[in-house]
Amino acid sequence: MSEIEEIRAQLRDQKHEHLLRYWPDLNNEEKKQLLEQLKSIDIDKINDLFRRAESSYKETQRTYFDDQMKPLDPSHYESEENSTDDTLDKYRNLGLEEIAAGHVAVLLMAGGQGTRLGVSYPKGMYNVGLPSGKTLFQIQAERIRRLQTLAKGKTGKSGKIPWYIMTSGPTNEATEKFLQQHNYFGLEKSDVVLFKQGLLPCFDFEGRAFLDGKASIARAPDGNGGIYRALAQNKILEDMQRRGVKYVHVHSVDNILVKVADPVFVGYCKSKDADCAAKVVQKTNPDEAVGVVCFVDGQVRVVEYSEITQSTASLTDKNGRLVFNAGNICNHLFTVDFLKEVADKYEDKLKLHVAKKKIPYLDDEGNLVKPAQVSGVKIEKFVFDVFQFSQKFVAWEVPRNSEFSAMKNSDKDKKDCPSTAKSDLLALHKKYIEKAGGVVRCDEVEISPLLSYEGENLEQVRGKVFDKPIILAPDEELTCP
């Protein structure tokens, strides 16, 4: 039996033979394209995929988790602001030792386009308007370089921090070209590894996968929770093990304040022997639209704001602090052993999340329909849904103003947008300079990540007044950009 006949038999068993309806009309190149798409789908489980997604959707429509929720206890939770300087130094030194030993990698989730920001290119290429004109990719790459320098200065060893970047079909080529054009922002090419997240079929409401072309299955990226399958399929876990990596810092691309491979976070997790961890921030108010990290029936989960009643979200303790206060910011640390365990044992048990969308599709006459109303569902997985499989989970609470400023919207929304990201980063730099003894009277004073990772190495600013736009960078005098 030929390869296509084997696939046809599988599709027939799953009542999806319609995906080959136009096979006789296709040329050789189109047949090759469709065959590759079919081979990328787990055909034998395509109906099960839809049923699981449908079941998950129905559960989220009717379930509140109030009665099953408990906040994280102190054995699973510490806070930067409540830690002593000695404790922070201990964690930082532990983390720098792991970095110097080559045990720490960064995994950047960069599959998203900047559509909501008003651009058609990947979010990581976005320039928020800093005096330097640096993009998110450049800022994060330079933080990695500075951290490698700090680790060497502390230990005398030159450990590398591999930078793994998960892209998607729409962002992969543009991201790769951008990084090449900018010489990987000073990182070694061999230490920058791109790989693509997977795609899942889009379905109508009856569970039939769509075609959006005669040789094309309608598919969509499988969400940031697709990293676990992608790590295995692209042999990234093998690459990490070959390099000797033990810890992986996983974060989204759109947080301009992210401390990549934060040594304090790494050291905290190592000291607790954690296999899975999350950075969290205090919720600003009960109605803030962020998920909270907590226990649900004894397992660690992220409960979305829509899954909690107003009364539970508003509960406070004796100090007036929200009981369910650990806001999730998509900033995690995993051991490589845990990632491998998830990929091997738990990936197909991850919760499926459903979004109803206007999905273009071919009608029965082979015409492409672009519906004005929702026509079907896209299925996603979320990165945090593996918390429940952890044997030792911990959370580390960090100050929002130094670690979290997301870019989700365009500037017209005036919230979580490029303008707020820019102002939050420059406000943090002002704080660093003033702590080092300088005076800032201008809103456009920027510190290069190559000069300072988190406010260190700023002795040069003591006694100086900054009253006009300037970039502080290594090995350069203080000059206007």
Salt bridges, closest charged atoms under 4 A:
GLU3 OE2 - LYS39 NZ 3.34
GLU5 OE2 - ARG8 NE 3.75
GLU17 OE2 - ARG8 NH1 3.60
GLU17 OE2 - ARG12 NH2 3.60
GLU36 OE2 - LYS39 NZ 3.55
ASP73 OD1 - HIS76 ND1 3.02
GLU78 OE2 - LYS272 NZ 2.78
ASP89 OD1 - ARG92 NH1 2.98
GLU98 OE1 - HIS103 ND1 2.88
GLU98 OE2 - LYS270 NZ 3.53
GLU142 OE1 - LYS134 NZ 2.62
ASP191 OD2 - LYS160 NZ 3.45
ASP191 OD1 - ARG243 NH1 3.09
ASP204 OD2 - ARG208 NE 3.97
ASP239 OD1 - ARG242 NH2 2.66
ASP239 OD2 - ARG243 NE 2.69
ASP254 OD2 - LYS123 NZ 3.02
ASP254 OD2 - LYS408 NZ 2.93
ASP262 OD2 - LYS279 NZ 2.70
GLU288 OE2 - ARG400 NH1 2.93
GLU307 OE2 - LYS351 NZ 3.65
GLU341 OE2 - LYS345 NZ 3.48
ASP344 OD2 - LYS340 NZ 2.76
GLU347 OE1 - ARG229 NH2 2.82
GLU347 OE2 - LYS381 NZ 2.52
ASP348 OD1 - LYS349 NZ 3.87
ASP364 OD1 - ARG21 NH1 3.81
ASP385 OD2 - HIS353 NE2 2.61
GLU397 OE1 - ARG321 NH2 2.50
GLU403 OE2 - LYS259 NZ 3.78
GLU403 OE1 - LYS279 NZ 2.60
ASP413 OD1 - LYS412 NZ 3.98
GLU444 OE2 - LYS422 NZ 3.14
GLU454 OE2 - ARG92 NE 3.01
GLU454 OE1 - LYS259 NZ 3.00
GLU456 OE2 - ARG146 NE 2.97
